[in-house]
Amino acid sequence: MKKIIISAILLSSIYSCKTAQKNPTTSPVAVVENSTVTALNPNIIKYSSLITAADLKKHLYIVASDEMGGRDTGTEGQKKAGKYLIETYKNNNIPFPKNSTTYYQYVSAEFMNKPYGDNLPDSENIWAFIEGSEKPDEIVVVSAHYDHIGTKNGEVYNGADDDGSGTVALLEIAKAFQKAKEEGNGPKRSILFLHVTGEEHGLHGSRYYSENPLFPLANTVVDINIDMIGRRDDFHKDSNNYIYLIGSDYLSTDLFKACEEANKYVNLKIDYKYNDKKDPNRFYYRSDHYNFAKHNIPSVFLFNGTHADYHQASDEPDKIEFDALEKRTKLAFSIAWDMANRDKRPVVDKL
């Protein structure tokens, strides 16, 4: 996740661009634990079972290894991690998008350096694609950033939680959807698995995609963004059985309800502490979903909160709680399944 200091001018600009609105979850400390409301979908149960702690661990110990050099934007280490992602998609028979000729979306240094002058090199977003069976032109985006902050003073900042956890979650979610498709239970809508670059330097990769979308933004029905889901924070010292959801109700009641319903498959405690727009951490504006939400695309951000190893060299794979990572990945899968298979796309009713 991007560490950010926002000036008063920028804060004013953000608020002036968005109409003030109240959320169904107005309390900054509200915690909801769901119970079963409707019958469970056997396909969600079947295919989510393919998402395992063991496979997430296998991927993460590679993506967040010293060999990747901390995956700073445009570095050889990040490119090496990207090649691993692509090889994994190929091994699972998941292609690049039909409108592309490669798994890469090139993002120029000029584009990334224009806002802040960070002197970044060229980099790439990485995408994979499962085409929908009934509404292939409607797109569900599942996103995570695969960059981190590199190497400093000889120490590698591996970013296992931030955002190695989200990166490997996408691999497992895609694998489950592809297996469903191979067995005749593929999604009705198409799903774009989008690994974005440059998040740590200013959400550059997702900003680039939103300004240069492969599929029209008007056809993009939702973004499910995953950024840090492998640890616990100080507010949940006694249990990792929780998830922060941010933004699910900002634009669409349908998305909010779908997230709540999807939780019946994993029974996490959904914590809306950071969903309050007045929260001083401003997490809603600090990860890649925001570049979809600002275009009025319903978006939800799955997050475990920060911890002592956030943006430290100590954010290592051996500190990941893989049981929690599995459950949270399954929640994201269940939300994506609903969004990809519901009869009507989620309505934007909160502009």
C-alpha positions in Angstrom: 0.0 0.0 0.0 1.1 3.5 -0.8 2.4 5.5 2.2 1.1 9.0 1.6 1.1 12.5 3.0 -1.7 14.5 1.5 -1.6 18.3 1.5 -4.5 20.5 2.4 -4.8 21.5 -1.3 -5.1 17.9 -2.4 -7.6 17.1 0.3 -9.7 20.0 -0.8 -9.5 18.8 -4.4 -10.5 15.3 -3.5 -13.5 16.4 -1.5 -14.7 18.9 -4.1 -14.7 16.2 -6.7 -17.0 13.9 -4.7 -20.5 14.6 -3.4 -20.8 14.1 0.3 -22.7 11.0 1.2 -23.5 8.8 4.2 -22.7 5.1 4.3 -24.9 2.4 5.6 -22.0 1.8 7.9 -21.5 5.2 9.5 -19.8 4.1 12.7 -16.0 4.1 12.4 -15.7 1.1 14.7 -18.6 -1.0 13.5 -18.0 -4.7 13.2 -20.4 -7.1 11.4 -20.3 -10.9 11.6 -22.6 -12.4 9.0 -25.0 -15.3 9.3 -26.4 -17.4 6.4 -29.2 -15.5 4.8 -29.7 -17.6 1.6 -28.7 -21.0 0.5 -25.1 -21.6 -0.3 -24.0 -21.9 -3.9 -22.4 -25.3 -4.4 -20.2 -24.0 -7.2 -18.7 -21.3 -4.9 -18.0 -24.0 -2.3 -16.5 -26.3 -4.9 -14.2 -23.9 -6.7 -13.2 -21.9 -3.7 -11.8 -25.1 -2.2 -9.1 -25.0 -4.8 -7.7 -21.9 -3.1 -5.4 -23.3 -0.4 -3.0 -21.9 2.1 -0.3 -24.3 0.7 -0.5 -22.9 -2.8 -0.6 -19.3 -1.6 2.5 -20.0 0.5 4.3 -21.6 -2.4 3.7 -18.6 -4.6 4.4 -16.0 -1.9 7.8 -17.5 -1.0 8.8 -16.9 -4.6 7.2 -13.5 -5.3 8.5 -12.1 -2.0 11.9 -13.7 -2.1 15.2 -11.8 -2.0 15.7 -12.9 -5.6 13.0 -10.3 -6.6 15.0 -7.5 -4.9 11.9 -5.9 -3.3 10.1 -5.5 -6.6 10.6 -1.7 -6.9 8.9 -0.2 -9.9 10.7 -1.0 -13.2 13.6 -2.9 -11.6 14.9 -6.2 -12.8 13.5 -7.8 -9.6 10.0 -6.6 -10.3 10.3 -7.8 -13.9 11.4 -11.2 -12.7 8.4 -11.4 -10.3 6.2 -10.4 -13.3 7.6 -13.3 -15.3 6.7 -15.7 -12.5 3.1 -14.4 -12.5 2.9 -14.9 -16.3 4.3 -18.4 -16.2 1.8 -19.3 -13.5 -1.1 -18.1 -15.6 0.3 -20.0 -18.6 0.6 -23.2 -16.5 -3.0 -22.8 -15.5 -4.1 -22.2 -19.2 -5.2 -18.7 -18.4 -4.6 -16.4 -21.4 -3.9 -12.7 -21.7 -6.9 -10.6 -22.7 -8.4 -11.1 -26.1 -7.9 -7.4 -27.0 -4.2 -7.6 -26.3 -1.2 -9.4 -27.8 0.7 -10.0 -24.6 0.3 -10.3 -20.8 1.9 -6.8 -20.5 0.5 -3.3 -20.5 3.4 -1.0 -21.0 3.6 2.0 -18.7 6.2 4.6 -19.7 8.6 6.3 -17.3 7.3 9.6 -18.7 3.8 8.8 -17.5 4.8 7.8 -14.0 7.3 10.6 -13.4 5.0 13.4 -14.6 3.2 13.9 -11.2 6.1 13.8 -8.8 9.3 13.6 -10.7 10.4 10.3 -9.1 12.8 9.3 -11.9 11.2 5.9 -12.3 12.0 3.7 -15.3 9.5 2.1 -17.7 7.4 -0.6 -16.2 4.4 -2.8 -16.9 1.0 -3.8 -15.7 0.3 -7.5 -16.1 -3.0 -8.9 -17.0 -4.8 -12.2 -17.5 -8.3 -12.9 -18.7 -11.2 -15.3 -18.5 -13.8 -14.5 -21.0 -17.5 -14.6 -19.9 -19.9 -17.0 -21.4 -23.0 -14.8 -21.6 -21.9 -11.2 -21.2 -18.3 -11.2 -22.4 -18.2 -7.5 -22.9 -19.0 -6.7 -19.3 -15.8 -6.8 -17.2 -15.1 -7.6 -13.6 -11.7 -6.4 -12.5 -9.8 -8.1 -9.7 -6.7 -6.1 -8.9 -3.6 -6.0 -6.8 -0.2 -4.2 -7.0 2.8 -6.3 -7.5 5.5 -3.7 -6.9 7.0 -2.8 -3.5 9.8 -0.5 -2.4 12.9 -2.3 -3.4 16.3 -2.4 -1.6 17.6 0.2 0.8 21.0 0.3 2.4 21.6 -3.3 1.4 18.4 -4.6 2.9 15.7 -6.1 0.7 12.2 -5.0 1.5 10.3 -8.0 0.3 6.8 -6.8 0.9 5.3 -10.2 1.7 2.1 -8.6 3.0 2.3 -5.4 1.0 1.3 -6.6 -1.5 2.7 -10.0 -2.1 -0.4 -11.3 -0.3 -2.8 -9.7 -2.8 -0.6 -10.6 -5.7 -0.7 -14.4 -5.0 -4.4 -14.1 -4.1 -5.1 -13.1 -7.7 -3.2 -16.2 -9.0 -5.3 -18.5 -6.8 -8.6 -16.7 -7.6 -7.9 -17.0 -11.4 -7.0 -20.7 -11.0 -10.3 -21.4 -9.4 -12.3 -19.5 -12.0 -10.4 -21.2 -14.8 -11.2 -24.6 -13.4 -14.8 -23.7 -13.2 -14.8 -22.6 -16.9 -13.1 -25.9 -17.9 -15.9 -27.8 -16.2 -18.7 -25.8 -17.9 -19.3 -23.4 -15.0 -17.4 -20.4 -16.3 -18.3 -16.8 -15.4 -21.1 -15.1 -17.3 -19.1 -11.9 -17.4 -15.5 -11.6 -18.3 -12.8 -11.3 -15.5 -9.7 -9.2 -15.9 -7.0 -10.1 -13.4 -4.9 -6.9 -13.2 -1.5 -6.8 -11.5 -0.6 -3.1 -11.4 2.8 -1.4 -11.1 3.9 1.8 -9.4 1.4 1.7 -6.6 4.0 2.6 -4.0 5.0 5.7 -5.9 1.5 7.1 -6.5 -1.0 4.5 -7.8 0.6 4.9 -11.2 -0.2 1.6 -12.8 -3.9 1.7 -12.0 -4.1 5.3 -13.0 -2.6 4.4 -16.3 -5.1 1.6 -16.8 -8.0 3.9 -15.9 -6.8 6.4 -18.5 -5.9 3.8 -21.1 -8.3 0.9 -20.4 -8.2 -2.2 -22.5 -12.0 -2.5 -22.2 -14.2 0.6 -22.0 -14.7 1.8 -18.5 -18.4 2.0 -19.2 -18.3 -1.8 -19.5 -16.4 -2.3 -16.3 -18.9 -3.3 -13.7 -16.7 -3.5 -10.5 -13.1 -3.5 -9.2 -12.3 -5.9 -6.4 -8.9 -4.7 -5.1 -6.7 -6.7 -2.7 -3.9 -5.0 -0.9 -2.4 -6.6 2.3 -4.5 -9.6 3.4 -1.9 -11.8 5.1 -1.5 -10.4 8.6 -3.3 -9.0 11.6 -3.2 -5.5 13.1 -3.1 -4.3 16.7 -6.9 -3.9 16.8 -7.2 -7.7 16.3 -4.4 -9.2 18.4 -6.5 -12.1 19.6 -7.8 -13.3 16.2 -7.0 -13.1 12.5 -10.5 -14.0 11.6 -11.5 -10.6 10.2 -11.2 -8.3 7.2 -11.5 -4.6 6.7 -13.8 -3.7 3.8 -13.4 -0.2 2.4 -15.6 1.5 -0.1 -18.1 -1.2 -0.9 -21.1 1.1 -0.1 -19.6 4.3 -1.5 -21.1 4.0 -4.9 -23.4 0.9 -5.0 -25.8 -0.7 -2.5 -25.6 -3.8 -4.6 -21.9 -4.2 -4.1 -22.2 -3.6 -0.4 -24.9 -6.3 -0.1 -22.9 -8.7 -2.3 -19.8 -8.4 -0.1 -21.9 -9.1 3.0 -23.6 -12.1 1.4 -20.3 -13.5 0.1 -19.0 -13.6 3.6 -21.3 -16.5 4.5 -18.8 -18.8 2.7 -15.9 -17.9 5.1 -17.6 -16.2 8.2 -15.0 -13.6 8.7 -15.8 -10.6 10.9 -16.2 -7.7 8.5 -14.8 -4.6 10.1 -15.8 -1.2 8.8 -13.5 0.9 11.0 -11.7 2.4 8.0 -14.8 2.8 5.8 -15.6 6.1 7.4 -14.7 8.9 5.0 -13.5 11.0 7.9 -11.0 8.4 8.9 -7.6 10.2 9.2 -5.7 7.3 7.5 -7.7 7.9 4.3 -7.1 4.3 3.1 -9.9 4.7 0.6 -7.6 7.0 -1.4 -4.4 5.0 -1.0 -4.8 1.9 -3.0 -5.6 1.1 -6.6 -9.4 0.7 -6.4 -9.5 4.5 -6.1 -8.5 4.9 -9.8 -11.7 2.9 -10.7 -13.9 4.5 -8.1 -13.1 8.0 -9.2 -14.7 7.0 -12.5 -17.8 5.9 -10.7 -17.0 2.2 -11.0 -18.2 0.3 -7.9 -15.1 -0.7 -6.0 -14.2 -2.6 -2.8 -10.8 -2.7 -1.0 -9.9 -5.8 1.0 -7.3 -5.0 3.7 -5.9 -6.4 7.0 -4.7 -3.1 8.4 -1.1 -2.0 9.0 1.3 -3.6 11.5 4.8 -3.1 12.8 6.4 -4.6 9.7 4.5 -2.3 7.2 7.1 -0.8 4.8 9.9 -2.4 6.8 12.5 -4.9 5.7 10.8 -7.3 8.2 7.7 -7.7 6.1 8.7 -11.3 5.3 6.8 -14.4 4.1 7.5 -16.2 7.4 5.3 -13.7 9.2 2.3 -14.3 6.9 -0.7 -16.1 8.6 -1.6 -18.3 5.7 -4.9 -19.5 7.2 -6.1 -15.9 7.2 -4.7 -15.3 3.7 -6.7 -18.3 2.5 -10.0 -17.2 4.0 -9.7 -13.7 2.8 -8.7 -14.8 -0.7 -11.8 -17.0 -0.7 -13.9 -14.0 0.3 -12.6 -12.1 -2.7 -13.3 -15.1 -4.9 -16.9 -15.3 -3.6 -17.5 -11.5 -4.2 -16.0 -11.9 -7.7 -18.2 -14.9 -8.4 -21.3 -12.9 -7.5 -20.3 -9.9 -9.6 -19.4 -12.1 -12.6 -22.6 -14.2 -12.5 -25.4 -12.1 -11.2 -28.2 -11.3 -13.7 -27.7 -7.5 -13.6 -24.5 -5.6 -13.0 -24.4 -3.7 -9.7 -26.3 -0.4 -9.9 -24.5 2.8 -9.2 -27.0 4.5 -6.9 -24.8 6.7 -4.6 -23.3 9.4 -6.8 
